[in-house]
């Protein structure tokens, strides 16, 4: 049933589970029986301390249900061990036994987001996320985390199991042989056959926000709430704030990691915007000597008369502010802004062409009332 010979990306199944780890075998069965089959190379679970023990005992210990499913349907080797079961930690790093309080939900959200971010960090992988198990809040956080970090090749699903197997703790997947299971129908106990169960996978469309997130956030270290805030950044009012004493700039409240040249160029263009000086002229065939002198004066005030940044600027601008100097400087600043704010979040702060393309004039276009410079 494997289709691994025809594919390259590493396939990963990720699920949240609670007291019913059956969602793992149900989802794996459904993935293996769809057309074309999708067999994971590895399975990862996110759960609580109690959920981890339930998964270990019922799915992995001895030759339990995960191993039985793989043997029954001759699935290829799938990496799934107790090390693939990730337990949400508390504030002290100890395993959480349940997720009930607001603080515990925040910890779970951060942990789930970090797991998804980590599993989507490499381009040569496909992540299939199931939100069928665990507490509803865990499923929500997992689905939202995939929306934040998911790539075009990643999928989100829910598994549907026919009645009366859906809520039966003894059902794990439709077996090849007869498998009697006790079930209740009203006030009576009946015996049903696991072989007769129907399991289907429902794909869930989701909005992919990854391209709008800052590169630094995708690289790691951010909380779930920070990722959500970054995804919403395009809807915020753009504000550009400079602290000259600290040589720090913030855009939309987010600190910017800027080189000396990036900081000087952004500050210089912001000051021109505040002063109403209009766009600068910079092309291959023409230069703006007054703009070059104005920028050099700002650099001398910022860094001192003989600083290394001043010397680099004097060398680069000896022929005026032409495109030979300005275009690379602009591109470096844009990369820094996109790295800090994401593609969409950086848009209000980028240097824009003013007028027709043949007229090489550039300026910041943020509204001057949203620029603040603290001397």
C-alpha positions in Angstrom: 0.0 0.0 0.0 3.0 2.3 0.2 3.7 5.0 -2.4 7.1 6.0 -0.9 9.1 4.9 -4.0 7.6 7.8 -6.0 8.0 10.6 -3.5 10.8 12.5 -1.8 9.4 14.8 1.0 9.4 13.4 4.5 5.8 12.8 5.6 4.8 13.6 9.2 1.5 12.9 10.9 0.8 15.2 13.9 -2.2 14.9 16.2 -3.4 16.0 19.6 -4.8 13.3 21.9 -6.5 13.0 25.3 -7.9 10.0 26.9 -8.7 8.3 23.6 -5.6 7.7 21.5 -7.7 5.8 18.9 -7.6 8.9 16.8 -4.0 8.0 15.8 -4.9 4.5 14.4 -8.1 5.8 12.9 -6.4 8.6 11.0 -3.5 6.4 9.9 -6.0 3.8 8.6 -7.9 6.5 6.7 -4.7 8.0 5.2 -3.5 4.5 4.1 -6.8 3.8 2.4 -7.3 7.0 0.5 -6.4 7.4 -3.1 -3.5 7.8 -3.5 -2.4 6.5 -0.1 -0.5 8.8 2.2 1.8 6.9 4.6 3.7 9.0 7.1 7.4 8.4 7.8 6.8 9.5 11.4 4.0 10.2 13.8 4.1 12.8 16.5 1.5 13.3 19.3 0.9 16.3 21.6 -0.9 15.5 24.8 -1.0 15.7 28.6 0.8 13.4 31.0 -2.2 11.2 31.4 -2.8 11.2 27.6 0.8 10.2 27.0 0.5 7.2 29.3 -2.8 6.1 27.6 -1.1 6.4 24.2 1.9 4.5 25.2 0.0 1.6 26.8 -2.8 1.3 24.2 -0.8 2.0 21.0 2.8 1.0 21.6 3.3 -1.3 24.6 4.1 -4.8 23.5 2.4 -5.4 20.1 -0.5 -3.0 20.7 -2.9 -1.4 18.3 -0.5 0.7 16.3 1.7 -2.3 15.6 -1.3 -4.5 14.9 -2.6 -2.0 12.3 0.8 -1.8 10.6 1.1 -5.6 10.5 -2.5 -6.2 9.3 -2.2 -3.8 6.4 1.5 -4.3 5.7 2.4 -0.7 6.2 6.1 0.2 5.8 8.2 1.2 8.8 6.8 4.3 10.6 8.8 6.1 13.3 6.5 6.2 16.3 8.0 5.6 19.8 7.4 7.1 23.3 9.9 9.7 22.2 7.4 10.9 19.6 4.8 11.7 22.3 5.2 15.3 23.4 3.7 16.3 26.7 2.6 19.9 27.4 4.8 21.3 30.2 3.8 23.6 33.1 5.5 26.8 33.9 8.3 24.9 35.7 8.8 22.5 32.8 7.0 19.6 34.5 4.4 17.5 32.5 0.9 18.9 32.7 -1.7 16.4 33.8 -4.6 18.4 32.4 -5.4 21.7 30.6 -8.1 23.6 32.4 -7.0 27.0 33.7 -6.3 30.1 31.5 -2.6 29.8 32.4 -2.5 26.1 31.3 -4.2 27.0 28.1 -1.6 29.6 27.3 1.2 27.1 28.0 -0.5 24.6 25.7 -1.0 27.1 22.9 2.7 28.1 23.1 3.9 24.5 23.2 1.6 23.4 20.3 2.7 26.4 18.2 6.3 25.6 18.8 5.9 22.0 17.8 4.2 23.0 14.5 6.8 25.6 13.8 9.5 23.1 14.3 7.9 20.4 12.1 7.4 22.9 9.3 10.9 24.3 9.5 12.3 22.3 6.6 11.0 22.6 3.0 11.5 18.9 2.2 8.6 17.7 4.4 4.8 17.4 4.4 2.8 17.7 7.6 -0.6 16.2 8.0 -2.4 17.6 11.1 -5.4 15.9 12.7 -7.5 17.8 15.1 -9.8 14.9 15.9 -8.5 14.2 19.4 -7.8 15.9 22.7 -9.6 18.7 24.3 -11.4 21.1 21.9 -9.0 24.0 22.9 -6.0 21.8 21.9 -7.6 21.0 18.6 -8.2 24.8 18.1 -4.7 25.7 18.9 -3.3 23.0 16.7 -5.4 24.1 13.7 -4.6 27.8 14.3 -0.9 27.0 14.6 -1.0 25.2 11.2 -2.7 28.3 9.8 0.2 30.4 11.1 3.1 28.1 10.0 1.6 25.8 7.4 3.0 25.6 3.9 1.3 24.8 0.6 2.0 21.1 1.0 0.6 20.7 4.5 -2.9 19.5 5.3 -5.5 19.6 8.1 -8.1 16.9 8.7 -10.7 15.4 11.0 -11.5 11.7 11.1 -15.1 10.4 11.0 -16.0 7.0 12.4 -19.4 5.3 11.8 -21.8 4.6 14.7 -21.5 2.8 17.1 -17.7 2.7 16.9 -17.1 6.5 17.1 -17.3 6.7 20.9 -16.2 3.1 21.7 -13.0 3.0 23.7 -12.3 -0.6 22.4 -12.3 0.4 18.7 -9.1 1.4 17.0 -9.5 0.7 13.3 -11.5 -1.6 11.0 -9.7 -5.0 11.4 -9.2 -7.5 8.6 -10.5 -10.4 10.8 -13.6 -10.5 13.0 -13.0 -8.4 16.1 -16.0 -8.4 18.5 -16.5 -5.2 20.5 -19.0 -4.7 23.3 -21.2 -1.6 22.8 -24.3 -0.1 24.4 -27.5 0.7 22.5 -29.8 2.4 24.9 -30.0 0.3 28.1 -28.8 -2.8 26.3 -25.3 -4.1 25.7 -24.6 -5.5 22.3 -21.7 -7.0 20.4 -20.5 -5.3 17.2 -17.7 -6.3 14.8 -14.8 -3.8 14.3 -14.4 -5.2 10.8 -17.7 -3.5 9.8 -16.7 0.0 10.9 -16.3 2.8 8.3 -13.6 5.4 8.8 -13.4 8.5 6.6 -11.1 11.5 6.5 -12.4 15.0 6.0 -10.0 17.6 4.8 -10.4 21.0 6.4 -9.4 24.0 4.4 -7.4 26.6 6.3 -5.9 30.1 5.6 -2.1 30.0 5.3 -0.6 33.1 7.0 3.1 32.0 7.0 4.2 34.3 4.2 3.1 37.3 6.2 5.0 36.4 9.4 8.4 37.9 10.2 11.3 35.6 9.4 12.6 35.9 12.9 9.3 34.5 14.3 9.3 31.6 11.9 12.9 30.9 13.0 11.7 30.3 16.5 11.4 31.6 20.0 8.0 33.4 19.7 4.8 32.7 21.7 1.5 31.7 20.2 0.1 35.2 21.0 3.0 36.9 19.4 2.5 34.9 16.2 -1.2 35.8 16.1 -0.4 39.4 16.7 2.2 39.3 13.8 -0.4 37.7 11.5 -2.8 40.6 12.3 -0.1 43.2 11.8 -1.3 44.4 8.3 -4.5 45.5 9.9 -2.8 47.7 12.5 -2.2 51.5 12.0 1.4 51.9 10.8 3.6 53.9 13.2 7.3 54.6 12.9 9.1 55.6 16.1 12.8 56.5 16.5 14.7 56.7 19.7 17.9 58.5 18.7 19.7 58.1 22.1 19.3 54.3 21.9 19.6 54.3 18.1 16.4 52.1 18.1 13.6 52.1 15.6 10.1 50.5 16.1 7.5 49.9 13.4 4.0 49.2 14.5 5.3 48.7 18.0 7.8 46.0 16.9 11.5 46.6 17.5 13.6 46.6 14.3 17.1 45.1 14.2 18.9 47.5 11.9 22.5 48.0 10.9 23.9 51.5 11.2 23.2 52.2 7.5 19.7 50.8 7.7 18.9 53.0 10.7 20.4 56.1 9.2 18.6 55.7 5.8 15.2 55.0 7.4 15.7 58.0 9.8 16.8 60.3 7.0 13.8 59.4 4.8 11.4 59.8 7.8 12.8 63.2 8.5 12.3 64.2 4.8 8.8 63.0 5.0 8.1 65.1 8.2 9.7 68.1 6.6 7.7 67.7 3.4 10.8 67.7 1.2 9.4 65.3 -1.3 11.0 62.3 -3.0 14.7 62.0 -3.9 16.0 61.5 -7.4 18.3 58.5 -7.9 19.0 56.8 -11.2 21.9 55.2 -13.1 22.4 58.3 -15.3 21.7 61.0 -12.7 22.3 61.7 -9.1 21.2 64.1 -6.4 24.2 65.8 -4.8 22.1 67.8 -2.3 20.4 64.6 -1.1 23.8 63.0 -0.7 25.1 65.9 1.4 21.9 66.0 3.5 22.3 62.2 4.2 26.0 62.6 5.1 25.2 65.4 7.5 22.8 63.2 9.3 25.4 60.4 9.5 27.9 62.7 11.0 25.4 63.9 13.6 24.5 60.3 14.5 27.9 58.6 14.4 30.4 61.4 14.8 32.5 63.1 12.2 34.9 60.2 11.5 33.0 57.0 12.3 33.3 54.0 10.0 29.7 54.4 8.8 30.4 58.0 7.9 33.6 56.9 6.0 31.6 54.3 4.1 28.9 56.8 3.2 31.4 59.4 2.0 33.0 56.8 -0.3 29.7 55.6 -1.6 28.3 59.0 -2.2 31.3 60.7 -3.7 29.4 61.0 -7.0 26.1 62.0 -5.4 23.1 59.9 -4.5 22.8 57.8 -7.6 21.4 54.3 -8.0 24.8 52.6 -7.6 24.6 53.5 -3.8 20.9 54.0 -3.2 19.5 50.8 -4.8 21.6 48.3 -2.7 21.1 50.4 0.4 17.3 50.4 -0.2 17.3 46.7 -0.8 19.2 46.0 2.4 16.8 48.1 4.4 13.8 46.3 2.8 15.2 42.9 3.7 15.7 44.0 7.4 12.1 45.3 7.5 10.6 42.2 6.0 12.7 40.0 8.3 11.4 41.8 11.4 7.7 42.4 10.3 7.0 39.9 7.6 6.1 40.5 3.9 2.7 42.1 4.6 3.6 43.8 7.8 6.6 45.6 6.2 4.6 47.1 3.4 3.7 50.5 5.0 7.4 51.2 5.8 9.1 50.3 2.5 10.7 52.9 0.2 8.3 53.5 -2.7 8.8 54.9 -6.2 7.0 58.2 -6.5 5.5 58.9 -9.9 6.0 56.9 -13.2 8.6 54.2 -13.5 10.8 56.2 -15.8 11.1 58.9 -13.2 13.4 57.4 -10.6 12.2 59.2 -7.5 11.8 57.5 -4.1 10.3 58.3 -0.7 8.7 56.8 2.4 4.9 57.1 2.0 3.8 56.5 5.6 1.6 59.4 6.8 3.8 61.9 8.6 1.4 62.1 11.6 2.5 58.5 12.4 6.2 59.3 12.4 7.8 60.1 15.8 11.4 61.0 16.4 12.6 61.3 19.9 15.8 63.5 20.1 
